[in-house]
C-alpha cells in the first residue's frame, strides 16, 4: 500500500482479492483444487474460490494490458469496475497534474515574470510538499545574469523569492549581499553576509567582507 500511495503523478488502480494470500497469486492455485486434501475448518476460503480468485487476477491483467497496450476503451472501463464474482475490490485514484520541469519553470520565470513563476511554485508545493520544481542554484545563476544586465532590482526580487523557497542556500544571500554592497546599502549587505555565515560558517569570503563592512 505504501508503494501505491507514493505514486502521485499517474492514475492508480488497485485490485484487491478477498481472502487470497501471496501464495495464491501463482498458477499453483489452478491445480490445487485437483489435489485431494481435506478442507480444514479454519480455512478462510475453499479451493474452488481460490481458483476463481486466480482466474480473476488473470482477467484483470488481460484487460489492463488491452487497455494500456491496445488502447481498448471497453477494457479501460472493465478495469475500473468490481469483479462480477464479487471477489475483487477495485480502488482508483487520479494522478496529480505533472508539474513543469526545471527548464519549463525557468522559461516561465524568464518570459512571464516572477509572479507567474510564483503561482507555479505555490501550486506544486500545495499538492506535493516534497517535490522540488527547480534547483535553487539555477535561480541564483539567473540572478547573476540579471546583475550583468544591470537589472539589479529584478535580481533582488528573484533572489528574495529563492530565499523564501530555499531559506538555507547561502549562495542566494551571498549574491544579494554583493548587490547591496555595490549599491552602498551597508545594512542590508551586512544582514545578507551574516546569513551566508549562518548557513556556511566556513565561508572565508563572507567573513572577510563582513569585517570590511563593519570596520
N, C-alpha and C positions, 0 to 999 in steps of 0.2 A: 504493500500500500504506500509506503514512503517513497518508493521509486516513482509510482504513478503520480503521486501528489507533487513530486519535484518537476514533472513535465508541465511547463507553463505556457509555452508558445506553440502548442499543437493541440488539436482536439483529441480527447482521450475517451475511449470506450472500454470499460472493464466488464467482462462477463464472469460472474461468479457461479460456480456449480454447487448446488446444495448437497451436503453430505459426502463430498468427494475429497480425498486426500491426494498428496503429491503422487503416490504410487498409482493412483487411478488414472493419471494422465499419461498412460502408456498403452501400447497395443495389448499388453498382457490382460488388460481389463476385458478385452473382447473374447479371450479364450477361457478366462477364469470361470464363467458360468458353466462351461463344459466339464470342468473338473469336479468329480463327485466329492463334495465336502458337506458336512453338517453346518447348518446356519446357527451360529451362536445367539443366545438370547440378547447378548449385549451388542450384536452387530447393528450399526446405525442404519444400514441400507442393505437390502438383499442384493445378490449378484446381478439379477436382471436389471435393477435400477442403475447399478454401476455401469453396465453395458450401455444403457440408454444415455447415461451421462457422457460416456466416451463418444458415442455417436453424435451427441450434441456439440461436443468440442470440435469434432471433425467438420460438422455442418457449419458452425460459426467461422472456423478457419477458412473453409472453402469460400463462404460468402464474403469474408473480409478480403480475400485475395481477388475475388471477382470485382469487388467494389473499388479496390485501390489500384489493381493492375489493369483490369479490363474497363474500369470506369462504368460499371453496370449500375444504373440508378436503382433497380429493384434489389440488388444485393446490398447497396448502401442503406436502403430502407430496412432490410431484414436485420442488419447488424445492430440497429437501434431499437429492436423490439424484443420483448421477452420470448423465451423459447416456448414453442407450442406444447411441450410436455411438462412445463412448469418446473423444470429442473434448474433453469438459469435465471439469475438476477442480472439485469443489464443496467450499468451506471454510466452516464455520459457527462462529459464536461467540455464546454467550448474552450478553445485556446485563446490566450491573450493576443492582442494585435502585436505583431513583431515590431519592436522599436527601430528607429533608423540606425544604421551603422555609424561608426565614428566619422567616416568620410561624409556620409549624408548629413550628419549633425553639424559638422564644420561648414559644409556648404550652406546650410540654413543660417548659421551664425554669420558667415561672410556676406551672403546675398540678401537675407531677410532681416538681419539685425539681431541684437541681443534679446529683445522682448520675445520674438518668435522662438528663439533657442530656449529661453527660459520655460516657455509653455511646454515644449517637447520634453525637457528635463523633468519638470514637475509632474507631468502626466505619467512618464515612465516610472519615476520613483514611487508615485502613489499606488501603482499597480504591482510593482516589483521592487521593493526597497533594496534588495541585494544586487540589482543589475546596475553595472557601471556603463553608461552610454558612451563615455569617452575617457581618454587618458588625460588627466589634468595637465600634464606637461605639454600636451598638444596645444592646449589653450594658452599656456604661458608662452610658447613659441609664437603663437598668433599675436599675443600681446607685444612681443618684441618686433614683429613685422609692423604693427601699428605705430610703435615708437619710431621706427626707422622712417615711417611715412609722415612723421610729425603729427600723428593723431593721438596725442598722449591722453586726452580726455576719454576717448573711446577705449584706449588701452586700460585705463584705470577702472572704468565701469566693468569691462570684461574680466579683469583680474579680481575685482571685488566679488563678482558672481562666482568665479572659480574658487575663491576662498570660502564662500558660503557652502558650496557643494563639497569641497575637499579642504576642510579647515587645517589639516596637518601637513600640507605641501609647502615646504619652506621656500621653494623656488618662486612661488607666487608673491610672497612677501618681499623677497629679495628684489624682484623687478619693480614692485610698487615702491619700495623704499628708494631705489635708484632714481625712479621718475620724480618722486617728491624731492629728493636731494638736489637733483639737477634743476628743479623749478624753484629751489630756495625755500621749500616748506620743511624746515628743520624738524618741527614737532612730529609731523606725520612720517617723516623719514626715520626718525628715531623709533617711533612706535612700530614700524614695519620691520626694521632691522632687529629689534628686540624679539619680534615674533619669529624671525629666522632662527635666532639662537634658542628660542623656546623649543623649536622642533628639530633643530640641528645644532646642538651645543658645541660641537667641534668646528663649526664654520669660522675659520680664521678671518676670512674677508669681512664677514658681518661684524665680528668683534673689533677689528681694526677700524672699520668705517664708523661704528658706534663711538669709539674712542675719539675719533676726529670730530664727529658731530657734537659730542658733549664737551669738548675742550673749549 
